């Protein structure tokens, strides 16, 4: 089991979906089967970071070559993880095959 301080890999501010990919690559390269991810020194996280983090690490953990547990999660980030976990799947991703489908989709939105 390996404990990783997330702020040593990314920063104290977790601000980008791309940084989640960096973190996943780092973890995979440790070749550890059990990872403890420590959030103690995190100051801030964007919803986009947490959304991608949830998708990559928590929603379908069986897709990973490792198991992960989280420790020292600040309350605001924990609440965001809970919120993201309740987001209906239909809002996470829209796939359109062509411009016409996009126009039809956007025409149904109300602003």
Residue pairs with C-beta under 8 A, 6 or more apart in sequence:
1 32
1 34
1 35
1 36
2 30
2 32
2 34
2 35
2 36
3 35
3 36
3 37
3 38
3 71
4 26
4 27
4 30
4 35
4 36
4 37
4 38
5 38
5 40
5 41
6 14
6 23
6 37
6 38
6 39
6 41
6 42
7 41
7 42
9 22
9 23
9 26
10 19
10 22
10 23
12 41
12 42
12 43
12 44
13 42
13 43
13 44
13 45
14 42
14 44
14 45
14 46
14 49
14 50
14 53
15 44
15 45
15 46
15 48
15 49
16 46
16 48
16 49
17 48
17 49
17 51
17 52
19 49
20 49
20 52
20 53
20 56
20 57
21 52
21 56
23 53
24 56
24 57
24 64
27 35
27 66
27 68
28 64
28 65
28 66
32 66
33 65
33 66
33 67
34 66
34 67
34 68
34 69
35 66
35 67
35 68
35 69
36 68
36 69
36 70
36 71
37 57
37 68
37 69
37 70
37 71
38 71
38 72
39 70
39 71
39 72
39 73
39 74
39 77
40 71
40 72
42 74
42 77
45 77
45 80
47 80
47 83
47 84
50 77
50 80
50 81
50 84
51 84
51 87
51 92
53 81
54 81
54 84
54 85
55 92
56 64
57 64
57 68
58 68
58 81
58 85
59 85
61 67
61 68
73 81
94 105
96 102
96 105
